[in-house]
Amino acid sequence: MNNDSQLLVSTQWLEDHLDAPDVRILDATYFLPDDERDGRAEYDASHIPGARYFDIDDVADSRSSLPHMLPPVEKFISRVRAMGIGDGHRVVIYDTHGIFSAPRVWWMFRLFGKQDVAVLDGGMKKWVAEGRAVEDTPPVVRDRHLTARRNAAMVKDVTQVAASSKLGDIQIIDARAPERFKGEVPEARAELRSGRIPGSMNVYYRDLLNRDGTMKGLQDLQAAFDRAGVDLAKPTITTCGSGVTAAILTLAMARLGHQLNAVYDGSWSEWGMYNDLKVETG
């Protein structure tokens, strides 16, 4: 396999490997609060055969007031082992939307040291549209040994992002919609200011996706970053509303061979809350 097919797998590839003993499938569907939908309930009703459910609000740091922040490594290991995922398994992650929250979980696995992990291109949306099999019963799982080690270089906190914003040493790329990036609309969370991190650039995550929920080809991805003024020869920090769609940018850049990337875990849920952090608009 080439590098790209190790990051993104097709629905046909997954169907061909549903019964492979080393493949583990995760449904990482997450809905925004305004959606008024329940990812777990929808998984229980219908999922790709053999899939386990990965809840990003559960596999998270319960001590933080911010949404779905990275968990301690011990909690990640515990939760993932209980899903029957261990060393030697190839993990394929999907979500209902096509590509939305699955890259967040892909990034988490890589941050905790597991490299053999990919996102299903087009997700459940494409899988169902193609008439492929689904089921409503969870698989029987047994606890497996998982080795994990946290790669601190793949995540940034507010202090590190503030320093990069001030120094301009690392490119900050915001995945939110242009009107949110420009501060033209109020944020969904009432306590958050509108605007962006000073010096950041905007690559709207939806501009990286096709209408069927799949990710665009390499040439189109490169063009999207070029239009925003992003230099993929330099290190980057991706950000968004709460650290979910930022990982879509990270996945797209990984497909283009870019490795010097970190996600700002707190994202705008954190930056927009503190009045002592500067905000740009317009």
VMD Tcl script that draws the C-alpha trace (Angstrom):
set ca {
  {0.00 0.00 0.00}
  {1.12 3.56 -0.62}
  {1.06 6.18 2.13}
  {-2.31 7.61 1.07}
  {-4.13 4.26 1.19}
  {-2.78 3.70 4.69}
  {-4.51 6.91 5.84}
  {-7.77 6.65 3.92}
  {-9.46 3.38 2.88}
  {-12.37 2.89 0.48}
  {-15.71 1.29 1.25}
  {-14.80 -1.52 -1.17}
  {-11.53 -2.16 0.67}
  {-13.34 -2.35 4.00}
  {-16.04 -4.67 2.68}
  {-13.30 -6.94 1.33}
  {-11.62 -6.98 4.76}
  {-14.65 -7.16 7.08}
  {-13.67 -10.65 8.23}
  {-9.91 -10.05 8.38}
  {-8.73 -11.09 11.87}
  {-6.44 -8.10 12.25}
  {-8.99 -5.41 11.26}
  {-10.98 -3.52 13.88}
  {-13.72 -1.04 12.91}
  {-14.81 1.93 15.01}
  {-17.92 4.08 14.65}
  {-16.75 7.50 15.90}
  {-19.92 9.42 15.06}
  {-20.28 12.66 17.01}
  {-23.04 15.23 16.73}
  {-22.92 18.87 17.73}
  {-25.33 19.77 20.58}
  {-27.56 21.73 18.17}
  {-28.04 18.62 16.02}
  {-30.15 16.98 18.74}
  {-29.01 13.53 17.59}
  {-27.37 10.74 19.58}
  {-24.36 9.01 18.04}
  {-24.56 6.04 20.38}
  {-28.27 5.52 19.74}
  {-27.73 5.62 16.00}
  {-24.87 3.13 16.30}
  {-27.14 0.81 18.30}
  {-29.75 1.02 15.54}
  {-27.38 0.46 12.61}
  {-23.63 0.14 12.08}
  {-21.07 -1.49 9.81}
  {-20.75 -5.18 10.73}
  {-18.25 -5.72 13.54}
  {-17.93 -2.04 14.42}
  {-17.46 -0.89 18.00}
  {-18.61 2.56 19.18}
  {-16.02 5.19 20.12}
  {-17.54 8.07 22.13}
  {-15.23 11.11 22.01}
  {-17.07 12.65 24.95}
  {-16.39 9.54 27.04}
  {-12.81 8.82 25.94}
  {-11.85 12.29 27.16}
  {-10.41 14.20 30.11}
  {-13.29 14.25 32.58}
  {-11.41 16.80 34.73}
  {-11.63 19.48 32.05}
  {-14.59 21.84 31.61}
  {-13.80 22.01 27.88}
  {-15.50 19.55 25.51}
  {-13.85 16.18 24.71}
  {-10.28 17.15 25.58}
  {-7.61 14.46 25.20}
  {-7.74 11.85 27.98}
  {-4.76 10.73 30.04}
  {-2.93 7.88 28.32}
  {-4.10 5.40 30.99}
  {-7.76 6.19 30.31}
  {-7.25 5.90 26.54}
  {-5.60 2.49 26.94}
  {-8.36 1.28 29.26}
  {-11.23 2.35 27.02}
  {-9.64 1.08 23.79}
  {-8.64 -2.27 25.28}
  {-12.26 -2.73 26.37}
  {-13.26 -2.26 22.71}
  {-11.11 -5.29 21.87}
  {-8.42 -3.26 20.14}
  {-4.79 -4.11 20.78}
  {-1.32 -4.27 19.34}
  {-1.22 -5.74 15.84}
  {-4.69 -4.56 14.87}
  {-5.37 -2.32 11.86}
  {-8.02 0.19 12.94}
  {-10.50 1.72 10.49}
  {-12.61 4.61 11.76}
  {-15.79 6.03 10.27}
  {-18.63 8.40 11.11}
  {-22.17 8.91 9.88}
  {-21.54 12.25 8.18}
  {-18.96 11.01 5.65}
  {-15.86 12.59 7.14}
  {-16.43 14.71 10.22}
  {-15.47 13.26 13.62}
  {-13.59 10.13 12.45}
  {-10.34 12.07 11.82}
  {-10.38 13.27 15.44}
  {-10.23 9.66 16.63}
  {-7.65 8.81 13.92}
  {-5.50 11.64 15.31}
  {-5.98 10.41 18.90}
  {-4.74 6.93 18.01}
  {-1.70 8.35 16.26}
  {-0.98 10.70 19.14}
  {-1.00 7.71 21.49}
  {1.44 5.83 19.27}
  {-0.72 3.62 17.06}
  {0.20 4.22 13.42}
  {-1.80 1.44 11.73}
  {-5.03 3.44 11.66}
  {-7.10 4.82 8.78}
  {-10.32 6.73 8.10}
  {-13.10 5.23 5.96}
  {-13.47 7.55 2.96}
  {-17.12 8.62 2.79}
  {-17.96 6.89 6.05}
  {-21.37 5.43 6.86}
  {-22.99 7.87 4.44}
  {-21.26 6.30 1.43}
  {-21.47 2.77 2.85}
  {-25.27 2.95 3.13}
  {-25.69 4.76 -0.21}
  {-23.90 1.84 -1.87}
  {-26.26 -0.68 -0.25}
  {-23.59 -2.41 1.80}
  {-24.46 -4.57 4.82}
  {-25.28 -3.11 8.24}
  {-26.26 -4.68 11.56}
  {-27.81 -3.62 14.85}
  {-26.05 -6.00 17.25}
  {-22.73 -5.15 18.89}
  {-19.81 -7.54 18.31}
  {-18.54 -9.82 21.04}
  {-15.24 -8.34 22.18}
  {-12.47 -9.46 24.45}
  {-9.92 -7.26 26.14}
  {-6.65 -7.03 24.23}
  {-3.22 -5.74 25.22}
  {-2.47 -2.27 23.87}
  {0.83 -0.45 24.09}
  {0.50 3.33 24.01}
  {2.77 6.30 24.49}
  {1.71 9.93 24.22}
  {3.42 12.00 21.52}
  {3.37 15.49 23.04}
  {4.48 17.10 19.76}
  {1.09 16.32 18.17}
  {-0.97 18.52 20.49}
  {-0.70 22.14 21.62}
  {-2.19 23.92 24.62}
  {-3.35 27.53 24.86}
  {0.01 28.82 26.11}
  {1.89 27.27 23.20}
  {-0.65 28.54 20.66}
  {-0.53 32.05 22.15}
  {3.26 32.03 21.81}
  {3.09 30.87 18.19}
  {0.43 33.51 17.43}
  {2.71 36.20 18.82}
  {5.98 34.96 17.30}
  {4.58 33.73 13.98}
  {6.94 30.74 14.11}
  {4.24 28.14 13.40}
  {1.34 28.53 10.97}
  {-2.07 28.38 12.64}
  {-4.84 27.05 10.39}
  {-8.51 27.37 11.36}
  {-10.98 24.81 10.00}
  {-14.15 26.76 10.84}
  {-16.53 28.31 8.31}
  {-15.32 31.64 6.87}
  {-18.05 33.66 8.58}
  {-16.99 32.32 11.97}
  {-13.32 32.83 11.18}
  {-14.04 36.48 10.28}
  {-16.20 37.00 13.38}
  {-19.26 37.89 11.31}
  {-21.64 35.59 13.20}
  {-22.12 34.82 16.91}
  {-20.71 31.57 18.24}
  {-23.15 28.81 19.20}
  {-21.81 28.89 22.77}
  {-23.07 32.14 24.27}
  {-19.97 32.68 26.42}
  {-17.59 32.72 23.46}
  {-16.43 35.79 21.59}
  {-16.49 35.85 17.78}
  {-13.36 36.00 15.66}
  {-10.09 34.14 15.23}
  {-6.64 33.65 16.70}
  {-4.43 36.53 15.50}
  {-2.30 35.59 12.50}
  {-4.26 32.43 11.71}
  {-5.30 31.31 8.23}
  {-8.59 29.78 7.15}
  {-9.04 26.45 5.38}
  {-12.72 25.53 5.80}
  {-12.89 21.80 6.37}
  {-15.85 21.38 4.01}
  {-13.73 22.72 1.15}
  {-11.63 19.55 1.50}
  {-14.62 17.24 1.00}
  {-16.75 16.13 -1.91}
  {-20.54 16.16 -1.84}
  {-20.69 12.42 -1.18}
  {-18.68 12.87 2.03}
  {-15.39 11.59 0.63}
  {-12.18 13.60 0.81}
  {-10.96 15.39 -2.30}
  {-7.94 14.21 -4.25}
  {-4.39 15.33 -3.51}
  {-4.28 18.01 -6.19}
  {-7.47 19.68 -4.90}
  {-6.27 19.45 -1.29}
  {-2.99 21.11 -2.20}
  {-4.89 23.86 -4.03}
  {-7.05 24.55 -0.97}
  {-4.00 25.06 1.26}
  {-2.28 27.12 -1.42}
  {-5.29 29.47 -1.67}
  {-5.13 30.07 2.07}
  {-1.41 30.87 1.91}
  {-0.34 27.78 3.84}
  {3.23 26.59 3.24}
  {3.23 22.83 3.77}
  {7.02 22.85 4.07}
  {6.60 24.57 7.44}
  {5.11 23.38 10.76}
  {1.43 23.97 11.45}
  {-1.13 24.02 14.24}
  {-4.73 23.23 13.30}
  {-7.68 24.62 15.24}
  {-11.48 24.75 14.95}
  {-14.45 25.02 17.32}
  {-13.63 22.23 19.76}
  {-10.77 20.22 18.26}
  {-12.82 17.93 16.01}
  {-12.74 19.33 12.46}
  {-9.17 20.56 12.98}
  {-8.21 16.88 12.60}
  {-9.74 16.84 9.11}
  {-7.09 19.39 8.12}
  {-4.45 17.27 9.85}
  {-5.55 14.18 7.89}
  {-5.55 16.10 4.61}
  {-2.04 17.42 5.27}
  {-0.83 13.94 6.23}
  {-2.11 12.70 2.86}
  {0.03 15.42 1.26}
  {3.07 14.19 3.17}
  {3.08 16.92 5.84}
  {4.11 15.63 9.27}
  {4.98 18.72 11.32}
  {1.45 19.22 12.55}
  {-0.22 19.59 15.93}
  {-3.87 20.11 16.90}
  {-4.85 22.86 19.32}
  {-7.00 20.69 21.56}
  {-8.93 23.48 23.29}
  {-9.51 25.35 20.02}
  {-12.07 28.18 19.96}
  {-13.99 26.69 22.91}
  {-10.99 27.74 24.98}
  {-9.50 30.73 23.11}
  {-12.85 32.47 22.66}
  {-13.61 32.23 26.36}
  {-10.71 34.26 27.78}
  {-10.82 38.02 27.35}
  {-7.07 38.38 27.93}
  {-6.39 36.48 24.67}
  {-6.44 38.73 21.60}
  {-8.97 38.17 18.83}
  {-8.94 39.30 15.19}
  {-12.03 39.93 13.07}
  {-12.77 40.90 9.50}
}
mol new
graphics top color blue
foreach p $ca { graphics top sphere $p radius 0.5 }
foreach p [lrange $ca 0 end-1] q [lrange $ca 1 end] { graphics top cylinder $p $q radius 0.2 }
display resetview
